[in-house]
Amino acid sequence: MTAEQAMRIDSREELVYLVGEACEIEHGLMCQYLYAQFSLKRTAEEGLSAEQLARMKVWEATLIEVIKQEMLHLALATNLLTAIGAAPHFERPNFPIMSRWYPSGVQIALLPFGERALRHFMYLERPEGMTLADAEGFAPAPDVPSLADDDRPVVAVPEHWETVGHLYRGIEAGLAHLCERYGEDAVFIGPPRAQAVTEIFEWKELTAITDLASATQAIDLIVEQGEGARGDWVKGHFGRFVWILEDFLAMQATDPTFDPARPVEPAYVRLPPDTESGILIENPLTARVADLCSGLYELILQVLSRFYVHHGETPAELDTLARTAKHLMNWVMRTVGSVLTTLPIGPSYPGRTVGPTLDIARPAYYVLPHRMAAWKIINERLDVLTERCRELAEEPSLSALSGVPAKLQSIATDVRKHLDEWAATPAEGA
């Protein structure tokens, strides 16, 4: 066990900074797990036995459950931001994040499913105080020295934390400290109606945060689902990754040639400005599919942002936004991401295929602040993505996309009905 130093939160600014950092971590973890899921082989033609495919389906189902819980954690952390008066935070650095933004031991990269990925996931989800080595290739960078106690700036500054649980317990202690100093009414100043509580997300735990008790309840849920309840990590994300790794190693012991992942590399259509280096896709058709994947991810963030920044939407319209984000992920992104991992990078990388980089081009673009304009932009993007997907599905090598355009069209129809209603009664769409 290792001792974890107490974090110091003396202001709303520092609290907002750290809850925003928690949002980034949840977002980053979710993307890591998505990438690993997309990388999985899926057919006997990829050299797998029926028994191996059956075990991999169980692993994938577990991964999907963890991914959904990370989405819940991001939603709860966003509710907490709203509750303390801040804006939703879906921004994050592009991958790989090698500790220029976070404490030295917190590094996030896109890895194909396998032993290295699972050990890295375990390290990031490890319980508070647990001593555990990270996966190979993740050497911690030097830490930035902490500020002296008597040298606290008026702006928010980074705090040192060891584990995700440590970060959240620091936030919990900071909330309690500020509530004791100023009173709960002065700390929880954001409107509950602006938080995500709709049942369409199918999370009974997604409730509004209005006071210290509900904030503590949300933090407890996040920590327990991630690292596990104190002293009992078996059912948490950490314990699930331990189980998958043990099962995976047992299967490899039986068949040393067993490799569940496609030969993927994170490869870009174009290099993001904040990414120093990376692989660029050379195959034109692959680049078009990767561009579609990036466009879908961008739209999901736009829809989620509008859901949280909503102003004037009816309950039915909020349900449509939530349903749109969920269907884009489950009906469309899951298929497109998996198809992308079968496509070649190009002649400079023989035998290697593309893993979706889930890159963020310009974070502020995801915030759609005005009701009518926001819905029109979402509608426009759905039309563009539907047409692009329809063109790609006509390619003989991309028949796996054949059912996706109809799903996108269905999502677009769901959104467009509200624009049609507003056109019939212009005052409603103001």
C-alpha positions in Angstrom: 0.0 0.0 0.0 1.1 3.6 -0.7 0.2 6.7 1.1 -1.7 9.3 -0.9 -1.3 12.9 0.1 -4.4 15.0 0.8 -5.5 17.4 -1.9 -6.2 21.0 -1.1 -9.3 22.7 -2.5 -9.9 26.2 -1.2 -12.0 27.8 -3.9 -14.7 27.2 -6.5 -12.2 27.7 -9.2 -10.0 24.9 -8.0 -13.0 22.6 -7.6 -14.2 23.3 -11.1 -10.7 22.7 -12.5 -10.5 19.3 -10.8 -14.0 18.2 -11.7 -13.3 19.2 -15.2 -10.1 17.0 -15.0 -12.3 14.2 -13.8 -14.5 14.6 -16.8 -11.4 14.4 -19.1 -10.2 11.2 -17.4 -13.6 9.5 -17.7 -13.8 10.6 -21.4 -10.3 9.3 -22.0 -10.8 6.0 -20.2 -14.0 5.5 -22.2 -12.1 6.1 -25.5 -9.3 3.7 -24.5 -11.9 0.9 -23.8 -13.8 1.7 -27.1 -10.5 1.4 -29.1 -9.8 -2.0 -27.5 -13.3 -3.2 -28.2 -13.1 -2.0 -31.9 -9.8 -3.9 -32.3 -11.3 -7.3 -31.5 -11.3 -10.0 -34.2 -14.8 -11.2 -34.9 -14.8 -14.2 -37.4 -13.3 -17.7 -37.8 -11.7 -16.4 -41.0 -9.4 -14.3 -38.7 -7.8 -17.5 -37.3 -10.0 -18.1 -34.3 -11.7 -21.3 -33.1 -15.4 -21.4 -32.0 -14.3 -21.6 -28.4 -12.0 -18.6 -28.7 -14.8 -16.5 -30.4 -17.2 -17.5 -27.6 -14.8 -16.4 -24.9 -14.1 -13.1 -26.7 -17.8 -12.4 -26.9 -17.9 -12.6 -23.1 -14.9 -10.3 -22.8 -16.5 -7.8 -25.3 -19.8 -7.8 -23.3 -17.8 -7.0 -20.2 -15.9 -4.2 -22.0 -19.2 -2.8 -23.3 -20.6 -2.7 -19.7 -17.5 -0.9 -18.5 -17.8 1.6 -21.4 -21.4 2.3 -20.5 -20.5 2.9 -16.9 -17.7 5.3 -18.0 -20.3 7.2 -19.9 -22.5 7.2 -16.7 -19.5 8.5 -14.7 -18.9 11.3 -17.3 -22.6 12.2 -17.1 -22.5 12.3 -13.3 -19.2 14.4 -13.3 -20.9 16.7 -15.8 -23.9 17.0 -13.5 -21.5 17.9 -10.7 -20.0 20.7 -12.8 -23.4 22.0 -13.6 -24.4 21.9 -9.9 -21.5 24.1 -8.9 -22.2 26.6 -11.7 -19.8 25.5 -14.4 -20.3 24.5 -18.1 -20.1 20.9 -19.3 -16.6 19.7 -20.2 -16.3 17.3 -23.1 -12.8 18.6 -24.1 -9.7 16.6 -23.6 -6.1 16.4 -25.0 -5.7 14.2 -28.1 -4.1 10.8 -27.7 -1.6 9.7 -26.6 -1.8 11.7 -23.4 1.6 11.1 -21.8 1.4 13.1 -18.6 1.8 16.7 -19.8 -1.7 17.3 -18.6 -2.1 15.0 -15.6 0.1 13.6 -12.8 3.1 11.7 -14.0 1.6 8.2 -13.5 -1.6 9.0 -15.4 -1.0 8.3 -19.1 -3.7 7.4 -21.6 -3.1 5.8 -25.0 -5.0 3.8 -27.6 -4.0 0.1 -27.4 -5.4 -3.0 -29.1 -7.0 -5.6 -26.9 -4.3 -7.8 -25.3 -2.2 -8.3 -22.2 -0.5 -4.8 -22.4 -3.8 -3.0 -22.7 -5.4 -5.0 -19.9 -2.5 -4.4 -17.6 -2.6 -0.7 -18.4 -6.4 -0.6 -17.8 -5.8 -2.3 -14.4 -3.2 0.2 -13.5 -5.5 3.2 -14.2 -8.4 1.6 -12.4 -6.4 0.3 -9.4 -7.9 1.0 -5.9 -6.6 3.8 -3.8 -3.3 2.9 -2.0 -2.6 -0.2 -4.2 1.0 -0.5 -5.4 0.9 -1.8 -9.0 3.2 -1.4 -12.0 1.9 0.1 -15.2 2.1 -1.8 -18.5 5.3 -1.9 -20.4 6.1 1.3 -22.2 4.4 3.7 -19.7 7.3 5.2 -17.8 6.2 8.1 -15.6 7.5 11.6 -16.4 8.9 13.9 -13.8 6.2 15.5 -11.6 5.7 19.2 -11.4 6.7 20.3 -7.8 3.7 21.2 -5.6 3.1 24.7 -4.5 4.1 25.7 -1.0 1.1 25.9 1.4 1.5 29.7 1.7 1.7 30.3 -2.0 -1.8 29.6 -3.3 -2.7 31.5 -6.4 -6.2 32.9 -7.1 -6.5 30.8 -10.3 -6.9 27.1 -10.4 -3.8 25.0 -10.4 -3.1 21.2 -10.9 -3.2 19.0 -7.9 -1.2 15.8 -7.5 -3.3 12.6 -7.3 -2.3 8.9 -7.7 -5.5 7.2 -8.7 -8.9 8.1 -10.1 -10.3 7.2 -6.7 -7.8 9.6 -5.1 -8.9 12.4 -7.4 -12.6 11.9 -6.6 -12.0 11.6 -2.8 -10.1 14.9 -3.1 -13.1 16.4 -4.9 -15.4 15.0 -2.2 -13.3 16.5 0.6 -13.1 19.8 -1.2 -16.8 20.0 -1.6 -17.3 19.3 2.1 -14.7 21.9 3.0 -16.4 24.6 0.9 -19.8 23.7 2.2 -18.6 24.0 5.7 -17.1 27.4 4.9 -19.8 28.9 2.8 -22.9 26.7 3.2 -24.4 24.3 0.7 -26.7 26.9 -0.9 -23.7 29.0 -1.8 -21.8 26.0 -3.3 -24.5 24.3 -5.3 -25.7 27.2 -7.4 -26.5 25.5 -10.7 -30.0 24.6 -11.9 -31.0 21.0 -11.4 -33.1 21.1 -14.5 -29.9 21.6 -16.6 -28.6 18.2 -15.5 -29.0 14.8 -17.1 -31.6 12.7 -15.4 -33.7 11.5 -18.3 -34.6 7.8 -18.2 -33.8 7.4 -21.9 -30.1 6.8 -20.9 -31.3 3.8 -18.9 -29.3 4.6 -15.9 -31.3 4.7 -12.7 -28.3 6.1 -10.9 -28.2 9.3 -13.1 -29.8 11.7 -10.8 -29.5 15.5 -10.3 -26.9 16.8 -7.8 -28.3 19.4 -5.6 -26.4 19.2 -2.3 -23.5 17.6 -0.5 -25.4 14.4 0.1 -26.3 13.8 -3.5 -22.8 14.8 -4.7 -21.2 12.3 -2.2 -23.6 9.6 -3.4 -22.6 10.2 -7.1 -18.9 10.2 -6.2 -19.3 6.9 -4.2 -20.9 5.3 -7.2 -18.2 6.4 -9.6 -15.4 5.2 -7.3 -17.1 1.9 -6.4 -17.9 1.0 -10.0 -14.3 1.9 -11.1 -11.9 0.6 -8.5 -14.5 -1.2 -6.4 -15.9 -0.7 -2.9 -13.3 -0.1 -0.3 -11.5 -3.4 0.3 -13.7 -5.2 -2.3 -12.6 -4.6 -5.9 -13.8 -7.8 -7.5 -17.0 -6.2 -9.0 -15.4 -2.9 -10.0 -13.7 -2.2 -13.4 -10.3 -3.1 -11.8 -11.6 -6.5 -10.8 -13.2 -7.1 -14.2 -10.0 -6.4 -16.0 -8.1 -8.7 -13.6 -10.6 -11.5 -14.5 -10.3 -10.9 -18.3 -6.5 -10.9 -18.1 -6.5 -14.1 -16.2 -8.9 -15.7 -18.7 -6.9 -14.4 -21.6 -3.5 -15.7 -20.2 -5.1 -19.1 -19.6 -6.2 -19.3 -23.2 -2.8 -18.2 -24.5 -1.2 -20.9 -22.3 -3.4 -23.5 -24.2 -2.7 -21.9 -27.6 0.4 -19.6 -27.7 -0.6 -18.4 -31.1 -3.9 -17.0 -29.9 -4.2 -13.3 -30.6 -7.6 -11.7 -30.2 -6.8 -8.3 -31.7 -6.5 -7.1 -35.3 -3.1 -5.6 -36.2 -4.3 -2.0 -35.6 -2.4 1.2 -35.2 -3.9 4.6 -34.3 -3.7 6.3 -37.7 -4.9 9.8 -38.7 -6.4 11.3 -41.8 -4.6 14.5 -40.8 -2.5 15.1 -37.7 -4.2 17.2 -35.0 -2.3 20.4 -34.1 -1.6 19.2 -30.5 -0.2 15.8 -31.6 3.5 15.9 -32.2 3.7 12.8 -34.4 1.6 10.0 -35.7 0.8 7.6 -38.5 -1.0 9.1 -41.5 -3.4 6.9 -43.5 -2.2 6.4 -47.1 -5.1 4.3 -48.5 -7.7 6.7 -49.9 -10.7 4.5 -49.2 -9.5 3.8 -45.7 -9.1 7.6 -45.1 -12.7 8.2 -46.1 -14.0 5.6 -43.6 -11.7 7.1 -40.9 -13.1 10.6 -41.8 -16.6 9.2 -41.4 -15.7 7.7 -38.0 -14.2 11.1 -36.8 -17.4 12.9 -38.1 -19.6 10.5 -36.1 -17.5 11.0 -32.9 -17.7 14.8 -33.4 -21.5 14.7 -33.8 -21.9 12.6 -30.7 -20.0 15.2 -28.7 -22.1 18.0 -30.3 -25.4 16.2 -29.3 -24.2 15.5 -25.8 -23.0 19.1 -25.4 -26.4 20.4 -26.6 -28.1 18.1 -24.1 -26.2 19.6 -21.2 -26.3 23.2 -22.4 -30.0 23.0 -23.4 -32.2 26.0 -23.0 -35.9 25.9 -24.0 -36.0 22.2 -25.1 -39.1 20.3 -24.1 -38.8 16.9 -22.4 -39.6 15.2 -25.7 -36.8 17.2 -27.4 -34.4 16.3 -24.6 -35.3 12.6 -25.0 -34.5 12.9 -28.7 -31.1 14.4 -28.0 -30.3 11.6 -25.5 -31.6 9.0 -27.9 -29.6 10.4 -30.8 -26.4 10.3 -28.8 -27.1 6.7 -27.7 -28.1 5.5 -31.1 -25.2 7.1 -32.9 -22.9 5.2 -30.5 -24.7 1.8 -30.4 -26.2 1.6 -33.9 -23.5 3.4 -36.0 -20.2 4.1 -34.3 -19.8 0.6 -33.1 -20.1 -0.8 -36.6 -18.0 1.8 -38.4 -15.2 1.6 -35.8 -15.1 -2.2 -36.2 -15.1 -2.0 -40.0 -12.3 0.6 -39.9 -10.0 -1.8 -38.0 -10.1 -4.2 -41.0 -8.8 -1.6 -43.5 -5.2 -1.1 -44.5 -3.2 1.9 -43.5 -1.2 1.8 -46.7 1.9 0.5 -48.4 4.3 2.0 -45.8 2.7 -0.2 -43.1 2.2 -3.7 -44.7 -0.2 -5.9 -42.8 -1.3 -3.1 -40.4 -4.8 -1.8 -40.2 -6.3 1.4 -38.8 -7.6 2.0 -35.3 -9.9 5.0 -34.9 -7.9 7.9 -33.2 -11.1 9.6 -31.8 -9.3 12.9 -32.2 -10.7 16.3 -31.3 -10.1 18.9 -33.9 -11.3 22.0 -32.1 -12.9 21.6 -28.7 -15.0 24.7 -28.7 -16.8 23.6 -31.8 -18.7 21.0 -29.9 -20.6 23.6 -27.8 -23.9 24.5 -29.7 -25.3 27.2 -27.5 -28.4 28.4 -29.4 -31.5 26.2 -29.7 -32.6 26.6 -33.3 -29.1 26.9 -34.7 -28.0 23.8 -32.6 -30.7 21.6 -34.0 -30.1 22.8 -37.6 -26.4 22.0 -37.3 -27.2 18.5 -35.8 -29.6 17.9 -38.7 -27.1 19.1 -41.3 -24.3 16.9 -39.9 -26.6 13.9 -39.9 -27.5 14.5 -43.6 -23.8 14.8 -44.5 -22.8 11.7 -42.6 -25.7 9.7 -44.0 -24.8 10.6 -47.6 -21.1 9.8 -47.0 -22.0 6.4 -45.4 -24.3 5.6 -48.3 -21.5 6.2 -50.8 -19.1 4.1 -48.8 -21.5 1.2 -48.4 -21.7 0.9 -52.2 -18.0 0.0 -52.2 -17.7 -3.8 -52.7 -15.1 -4.1 -49.9 -17.3 -2.2 -47.4 -20.5 -4.3 -47.6 -20.4 -4.5 -43.8 -21.6 -0.9 -43.8 -24.7 -1.7 -45.8 -27.2 -1.4 -43.0 -25.7 1.8 -41.5 -27.2 4.4 -43.8 -30.7 3.4 -43.0 -29.9 3.6 -39.3 -28.5 7.1 -39.7 -31.5 8.1 -41.8 -33.8 6.9 -38.9 -31.8 9.0 -36.4 -32.1 12.0 -38.8 -35.8 11.6 -39.1 -36.1 11.6 -35.3 -34.3 14.9 -35.2 -36.0 16.5 -38.2 -39.5 16.0 -36.8 -38.8 18.8 -34.2 -37.5 21.2 -36.9 -40.7 20.5 -38.8 -42.8 21.2 -35.7 -41.0 24.5 -35.2 -41.4 25.5 -38.9 -45.2 25.0 -38.5 -45.2 27.1 -35.3 -42.2 29.5 -35.6 -42.5 30.8 -32.0 -41.8 27.3 -30.7 -38.4 27.1 -32.3 -37.2 30.5 -31.2 
